[in-house]
Amino acid sequence: MKMKIFTLGLCSLVFLSCSKDKPQNTAVEKSDSVAVHHTDTAASSEKTAATTDKALKTEAALYTLIKESKQSSGAINKADIDQLPESLKAIAALYSGLGGSNCSDGSCELTTALDLGKQGSQAQKDLVKKWFGNDKAAEQLISQDFYQAPNSSSNFSDFSYLTIQQNGDMVSVNYDLMIYSHGQTSHIKGPDQYKINGNTIETLNRNIWKDVK
């Protein structure tokens, strides 16, 4: 009888010991699961940041529209001009009215290379008006049919070079515009700064026609 009671007591102790150990094991397992979760989240955040940074770098692009040459008027770079998205093409169309590009007989080389026809064509006006709807300089150029004096006149201008660089929604236009007047020359240089806001372009800083806001 004493042996049975001793055996029963021993079994009870073993059972209680197992019951106490089980919750502790569960807590450890839960703790391990949370640690793995946090590690995965951190790795995911690092991956997302790296992907975003790569996307921003990919957006940066430089287009050389007019290359420097030995002539007063730079050389048109049709290969880069053909790669322009519409927003940057609108900026190029604006600058083809702000300065000359070997203009003669109502045509300027930059406007022609943009496939907009003659200077002040309806296509040029529509493109600039679409993207520069509230820009005073754009409005004035449109009203003047983007007129540029021919290189044979006593007063004219020519871009020695012209580039457009885009980084995200920010655009920088760099250039050297030679102004000729009765045998005297002067220069206006960039860069000018713009911001693309959806389907409109905001002028942040412009050295050409800087007094026209």
N, C-alpha and C positions, 0 to 999 in steps of 0.2 A: 504493500500500500504506500509506504514511504517512497519507494522507488518511482511509482506512477506520479505522485505529486511532484517529485523532483524533476522528472522528465517533462511534465506539463509546464512547469515554471520556466524551464530552460527554453522550451519552444516559444513561450510568450516573449521572453527577452529578445530572442532572435528576430521575431516578427516586428517588435517595436523598433529595434535597431534598423531594420530594412526600411520601415516607414519613415523614419527621420532622415535617412540618406536620400530618399527619392526626390523630395522638393529641392534639395541642394543641387542635385544633378540637373533638374529642370531649369533652375536659375542660371546655372553656368551655360546651358545650351542657349537660353534666351540672350544672355549677354554676348555670346559669340556671334549670334545672328545680327544683333544691332551693330556690332563692330564691322562686320562685313558690309552691312548696308551703308554705313557712313563712308567706308573706303570706296565703295562703288560710286557713291554720289560725288565724292571729291574727284575721282578719276573722270567721271562724266563731265563735271564742270570744267576741268582742265582741257578736255577734248573740245568742248563747245567754244571755249575762249580761243583755242588755237585755230579752230575752223573759222570763227568770226574774223580774226586777225588776218588769216589767209585771204578771206573774201575781200577785205578792205584793200589789201595790197594788190589784189588782182584788178580792182576797179581803176587804179591809177594808170593813166595813159597820156602819152605826149604825141601831138600831131604837129608836124612842121608843114605849114601851108605854103610859105614862101621862104626859099633858101637864100642865104647871102650869095651874091655874085659880084663880079667885077663891075657890072653895070649899076647905075643908080637905082634901078628897079631890080629887086631880087627875082630869082627864078621860081616859077610856079611848080609845086610838088603835087602833081595830080594823084599819085599813088596814095598819099596820106589823106588828101581831100576826099577821095572816094570812100574812105573808111569812117568818115565823120557820122555820128548819130545825128538825128534831126536837131536836137537841142544845140549841139556844137556847130552844126551847119548854119543855124540861125545866127549864132554869134559871128561866124565868118561872114555871113551876108551883111550883118550890121557893119563890120569893119571894112567891107568893100565899099561902103558909103562914107565911112569916116576918113578913109585915106585912099590914094590912088594905087593902081597896080598896072603900070604901063598902059594907060587909057588912051584911046583914040577912036574917032568916029562913033561915039556913043557906046562904046564897049570898054570894059576893063577886064583884064586877064583873070583876076580872082573870081569875079562874078560869073564869067564864062566857064571857068573850071568847076564851079559849083553847080553847073548845069541849070542856071537861072536865066540864061539868055542875055539880052542887052542890059545895060545899066538902067535901074529903075523899072524893070519889068514888073508885071503884075505878080509873077511868081516870087520875086524878091520881096516885094511889098507885103504879100500875104504871109510869107514865112517869118519875116521880122515882126510883123504886127501880132502874129499868133503867140510868139514867145516873149515879146517886149511890149505887152499891151499898155502898160502904165509908164513907159519910159519916155521922157520928154525929148531926148536926143533921137530916139527911134521915130517919134512922131514928126520931128522936124525933117529928118532924112526922107521919110515917106512923102511929105509935102513937097520936097524939092526933087523928087524922083531920083534920089541917090546920086545927084549930079557930081561928077568929077571932071575937072578940066583936063584936056588932052596934054600929053607931054610936050607938044609943040608950042604951047602957050607960054606967056611970060610969068604965069603963076600956076603952079601945079604941085602935087605931092606924090610920093612913091614910097611904098614899104620896101625897106632894104631886106627885112626878114619879118616873119610873122609866125608865131607858134601858139598853140592852145594846149594847155595841160589840164586834165581833169583828175581829181582825187575825190571820189565819192560825189557829193553834191556841190563841191567847191571847184571853181574853174579859174585858172590864171591865164591871162592873155599877155604874151610878151612880144615886143616888136621894136623896131626902129623906123620911125616915119620921117623921111626927109622932106622938108618943105622948101620949095624953090620959089623965089620971088625976085624978078628983075636982076638975075645974076648973083643974088645972095642966097645962101642956104642956111637952114637951121634944122634942128631935130627934136622930135617928141618921142619919148621912149616909155615903154611899159616897165613893170607889169601892171595890168588892170585886173581887178578881182570881181567875180560874179558868183552868185549862188543859185542853183537850180531848185526851185520849190514846186515840185509836181510838174505841171505843164507851163510854168512861167519862169522867167529868169530875172533875178533881182540884181541890180547894179550896186556893188559895194564900194568900189573905187574905180575911177576912170580918169586917166591923164589927158586923153584926147577929148576935147569938148568938155573939160572938167567943170566949166561954169554953167553948163546946161544940166540941170537936175531933173 
